[in-house]
């Protein structure tokens, strides 16, 4: 456990350093609340990390949220808004408006989200250094939460994939769930990360990652419509102005109701594999 814990600890130190160096205008909250929340992030990491002594403690960190009994829909996220790789690396143009930030004014929410941040960091270490332990911890964590894997699972309601390794981990998770627990389960997500979308085509067919794209004006949308919607990827466009006309390209408007709508968790041939919403 010593080396894996050192990896996770250093990962957090690196991310915290980036977070603390960000200008506040990149963040959702004003300066004083943000300072308090960052202190809560530090506190949450210390409290969770200090309780990890064995691999079983890591297994017990894994959290999957089942929305409610009426909707066959659940969520797995791998971190916090404050530790989102796109926020920390400057890849997200909308971090100061991110809906994922809203609940992180509460200490309990930060601590809950921190558990999966730490859990997936451990898995990433073992994926590279101890394949057998990686599989054991991943599968055991899934088995303990098998009844929460609904037919549709949203990945990363807040935060994003840090790298291709995390994409690989979620793909392994889905394959195991479908084989051993729920053959109907499909995963879907949105990503602004610099993951290898050529590699993504080798993921489980029921794992849909909608590549998030910011569209500033009509000219950008026109260029996008000429090329990308006809590729094998799925896309989710955020249109920065109400004057941008999208439906003329056959793109699907977001219905803003993830618990009932399923268009982001399915692949549609042709230009309809792109969805759009206006900045909200």
C-alpha positions as CSV (number, residue, x, y, z in Angstrom):
1,X,0.0,0.0,0.0
2,X,2.9,2.4,0.7
3,X,3.7,3.1,-3.0
4,X,0.1,3.4,-4.1
5,X,-0.6,5.8,-1.2
6,X,2.4,7.9,-2.1
7,X,1.1,8.1,-5.7
8,X,-2.3,9.2,-4.6
9,X,-0.9,11.7,-2.2
10,X,1.3,13.3,-4.8
11,X,-1.5,13.4,-7.3
12,X,-3.6,15.4,-4.9
13,X,-0.7,17.7,-4.1
14,X,-0.2,18.4,-7.8
15,X,-3.8,19.1,-8.3
16,X,-4.1,21.3,-5.2
17,X,-1.2,23.3,-6.3
18,X,-2.8,24.0,-9.7
19,X,-6.1,24.9,-8.0
20,X,-4.5,27.4,-5.6
21,X,-2.6,29.1,-8.5
22,X,-5.8,29.7,-10.6
23,X,-7.0,33.3,-10.9
24,X,-10.4,33.5,-9.2
25,X,-12.2,34.6,-12.3
26,X,-11.7,31.1,-13.7
27,X,-13.8,29.7,-10.8
28,X,-17.5,29.6,-10.1
29,X,-17.6,31.3,-6.7
30,X,-16.2,34.7,-5.6
31,X,-12.9,34.8,-3.8
32,X,-13.9,34.4,-0.2
33,X,-16.2,31.4,-0.7
34,X,-13.7,29.8,-3.0
35,X,-11.0,30.1,-0.3
36,X,-13.2,28.4,2.2
37,X,-14.1,25.7,-0.2
38,X,-10.5,25.0,-1.0
39,X,-9.8,24.6,2.7
40,X,-12.7,22.1,2.8
41,X,-11.1,20.2,-0.1
42,X,-7.9,19.9,1.8
43,X,-9.7,18.8,4.9
44,X,-11.8,16.2,3.0
45,X,-8.7,14.7,1.5
46,X,-6.9,14.4,4.8
47,X,-10.0,12.8,6.5
48,X,-10.6,10.3,3.8
49,X,-6.9,9.5,3.0
50,X,-5.9,9.0,6.7
51,X,-8.6,6.3,7.0
52,X,-7.0,4.1,4.3
53,X,-4.9,1.4,5.7
54,X,-5.8,-1.7,3.6
55,X,-7.1,-2.5,0.1
56,X,-10.5,-3.1,1.7
57,X,-10.6,0.6,2.8
58,X,-10.1,1.5,-0.9
59,X,-12.9,-0.8,-2.0
60,X,-15.3,0.9,0.5
61,X,-14.6,4.4,-1.0
62,X,-16.3,3.6,-4.3
63,X,-19.6,5.5,-4.6
64,X,-22.4,5.1,-7.1
65,X,-25.5,7.3,-6.7
66,X,-28.8,5.8,-7.7
67,X,-31.2,8.7,-8.5
68,X,-34.5,7.3,-7.2
69,X,-36.7,4.2,-7.4
70,X,-38.9,5.5,-10.2
71,X,-36.1,6.4,-12.6
72,X,-33.7,3.7,-13.9
73,X,-30.7,6.0,-13.8
74,X,-27.6,6.3,-11.7
75,X,-24.3,8.2,-11.6
76,X,-20.6,7.5,-11.1
77,X,-18.3,10.5,-11.0
78,X,-14.5,10.3,-10.5
79,X,-14.0,13.6,-8.7
80,X,-14.9,17.1,-7.8
81,X,-15.5,20.3,-9.8
82,X,-12.6,21.9,-7.9
83,X,-10.3,19.0,-9.0
84,X,-11.6,18.7,-12.6
85,X,-8.6,18.2,-14.9
86,X,-10.1,20.7,-17.4
87,X,-10.4,23.3,-14.8
88,X,-6.9,22.8,-13.5
89,X,-5.3,22.6,-17.0
90,X,-7.3,25.4,-18.5
91,X,-9.1,23.3,-21.1
92,X,-12.6,24.4,-20.1
93,X,-13.8,27.8,-21.2
94,X,-16.9,27.6,-19.0
95,X,-15.5,26.6,-15.6
96,X,-16.6,29.9,-14.0
97,X,-20.2,28.9,-15.0
98,X,-20.0,25.1,-14.3
99,X,-23.2,23.6,-12.9
100,X,-21.0,21.0,-11.2
101,X,-19.7,23.6,-8.8
102,X,-23.0,24.5,-7.1
103,X,-23.1,21.7,-4.5
104,X,-19.5,22.1,-3.5
105,X,-20.3,24.9,-1.1
106,X,-21.3,22.0,1.3
107,X,-18.5,20.2,3.1
108,X,-20.4,16.9,3.0
109,X,-20.7,17.0,-0.8
110,X,-16.9,17.7,-1.2
111,X,-16.1,14.8,1.1
112,X,-18.4,12.4,-0.7
113,X,-16.9,13.4,-4.1
114,X,-13.4,13.1,-2.7
115,X,-13.9,9.4,-2.1
116,X,-14.2,8.6,-5.8
117,X,-11.3,10.9,-6.6
118,X,-9.1,8.9,-4.3
119,X,-10.6,5.6,-5.4
120,X,-9.9,6.1,-9.1
121,X,-6.4,7.4,-8.4
122,X,-5.6,4.1,-6.6
123,X,-7.0,2.2,-9.5
124,X,-4.9,4.1,-12.0
125,X,-1.8,3.3,-10.0
126,X,-2.6,-0.4,-9.8
127,X,-3.5,-0.5,-13.5
128,X,0.0,0.5,-14.3
129,X,1.8,-1.4,-11.6
130,X,-0.2,-4.4,-10.3
131,X,-2.7,-5.8,-12.8
132,X,-4.0,-8.5,-10.5
133,X,-4.7,-6.1,-7.7
134,X,-6.3,-3.7,-10.1
135,X,-8.8,-6.3,-11.3
136,X,-9.5,-7.5,-7.8
137,X,-10.2,-4.1,-6.3
138,X,-12.3,-2.9,-9.3
139,X,-14.4,-6.1,-9.5
140,X,-14.9,-6.3,-5.7
141,X,-16.1,-2.7,-5.7
142,X,-18.6,-3.4,-8.4
143,X,-19.9,-6.5,-6.8
144,X,-20.6,-4.6,-3.6
145,X,-22.7,-2.1,-5.5
146,X,-24.2,-4.4,-8.1
147,X,-27.8,-3.4,-7.4
148,X,-27.0,0.2,-8.2
149,X,-25.9,-0.3,-11.7
150,X,-29.1,0.6,-13.6
151,X,-29.8,0.3,-17.3
152,X,-28.4,3.8,-17.9
153,X,-25.4,5.1,-15.9
154,X,-24.1,8.6,-16.3
155,X,-20.3,8.9,-15.8
156,X,-18.9,12.1,-14.4
157,X,-21.8,14.4,-13.6
158,X,-19.1,16.7,-12.6
159,X,-15.3,16.6,-13.3
160,X,-14.0,14.6,-16.3
161,X,-11.6,11.9,-17.5
162,X,-8.1,12.8,-16.5
163,X,-6.4,10.7,-19.1
164,X,-6.8,7.6,-21.3
165,X,-6.2,5.3,-18.3
166,X,-9.4,6.5,-16.6
167,X,-11.3,6.0,-19.8
168,X,-9.9,2.4,-19.8
169,X,-11.0,1.8,-16.2
170,X,-14.6,2.9,-16.9
171,X,-14.6,0.7,-20.0
172,X,-13.4,-2.3,-17.8
173,X,-16.1,-1.5,-15.3
174,X,-18.9,-1.5,-17.9
175,X,-17.7,-4.8,-19.4
176,X,-17.7,-6.5,-16.0
177,X,-21.1,-5.1,-15.1
178,X,-22.7,-6.2,-18.3
179,X,-21.2,-9.7,-18.1
180,X,-21.9,-10.4,-14.4
181,X,-24.7,-8.1,-13.2
182,X,-26.8,-6.3,-15.7
183,X,-26.5,-7.0,-19.4
184,X,-28.6,-4.0,-20.3
185,X,-26.3,-1.4,-18.6
186,X,-24.9,1.4,-20.8
187,X,-22.6,4.2,-19.8
188,X,-22.6,7.7,-21.2
189,X,-20.6,10.8,-20.4
190,X,-19.4,14.1,-21.7
191,X,-15.8,15.1,-22.1
192,X,-13.6,18.1,-22.8
193,X,-10.5,16.2,-21.9
194,X,-7.7,15.5,-24.4
195,X,-8.4,11.8,-24.4
196,X,-7.6,9.8,-27.4
197,X,-11.0,9.5,-29.2
198,X,-9.3,7.2,-31.8
199,X,-8.7,4.8,-28.8
200,X,-12.2,5.3,-27.6
201,X,-13.6,3.5,-30.7
202,X,-12.3,0.3,-29.1
203,X,-14.3,0.8,-26.0
204,X,-17.5,-1.2,-25.2
205,X,-20.2,-0.2,-27.8
206,X,-22.6,0.7,-25.0
207,X,-20.2,3.3,-23.6
208,X,-21.0,6.6,-25.3
209,X,-18.7,9.5,-24.6
210,X,-20.1,12.8,-26.1
211,X,-17.2,15.1,-27.0
212,X,-18.0,18.5,-25.6
213,X,-17.5,21.4,-28.0
214,X,-17.8,25.1,-27.4
215,X,-19.2,27.0,-30.4
216,X,-18.6,30.7,-30.3
217,X,-20.4,31.9,-33.4
218,X,-22.2,30.7,-36.6
219,X,-19.0,30.4,-38.6
220,X,-17.6,27.9,-36.0
221,X,-20.9,25.8,-36.2
222,X,-20.8,25.9,-40.0
223,X,-17.2,24.5,-40.0
224,X,-18.2,21.9,-37.4
225,X,-21.2,20.7,-39.4
226,X,-19.2,20.2,-42.5
227,X,-16.9,17.6,-40.9
228,X,-17.2,16.2,-37.4
229,X,-20.9,15.0,-37.1
230,X,-20.2,12.5,-39.9
231,X,-17.4,10.8,-37.9
232,X,-17.9,7.9,-35.5
233,X,-17.9,10.1,-32.4
234,X,-20.8,11.6,-30.5
235,X,-20.8,15.4,-29.7
236,X,-22.4,17.7,-27.3
237,X,-22.3,21.4,-28.4
238,X,-22.6,24.4,-26.2
239,X,-23.7,27.3,-28.3
240,X,-22.6,30.6,-26.8
241,X,-25.2,32.8,-28.5
242,X,-29.0,32.5,-29.1
243,X,-28.3,33.8,-32.6
244,X,-26.5,30.7,-33.6
245,X,-28.8,28.5,-35.8
246,X,-28.2,24.8,-35.2
247,X,-31.4,22.8,-36.1
248,X,-30.8,23.5,-39.8
249,X,-28.0,20.9,-39.7
250,X,-30.3,18.2,-38.2
251,X,-28.6,18.4,-34.8
252,X,-30.7,17.4,-31.8
253,X,-31.6,20.0,-29.2
254,X,-30.9,19.1,-25.6
255,X,-34.1,18.5,-23.6
256,X,-32.5,19.5,-20.3
257,X,-33.9,16.4,-18.5
258,X,-31.2,13.8,-18.2
259,X,-33.4,11.5,-16.0
260,X,-35.9,10.9,-18.8
261,X,-34.1,11.7,-22.1
262,X,-31.8,9.1,-23.5
263,X,-30.4,10.7,-26.6
264,X,-27.0,11.3,-25.1
265,X,-26.6,7.6,-24.2
266,X,-27.3,6.4,-27.7
267,X,-25.4,6.6,-30.9
268,X,-27.3,7.8,-34.0
269,X,-25.9,7.5,-37.5
270,X,-25.2,10.6,-39.6
271,X,-25.3,14.2,-38.5
272,X,-27.7,13.4,-35.6
273,X,-24.9,12.0,-33.5
274,X,-24.4,15.7,-32.4
275,X,-26.6,17.4,-29.8
276,X,-26.7,21.0,-28.8
277,X,-27.7,23.4,-26.0
278,X,-27.5,27.1,-25.6
279,X,-25.3,28.3,-22.7
280,X,-27.4,28.0,-19.5
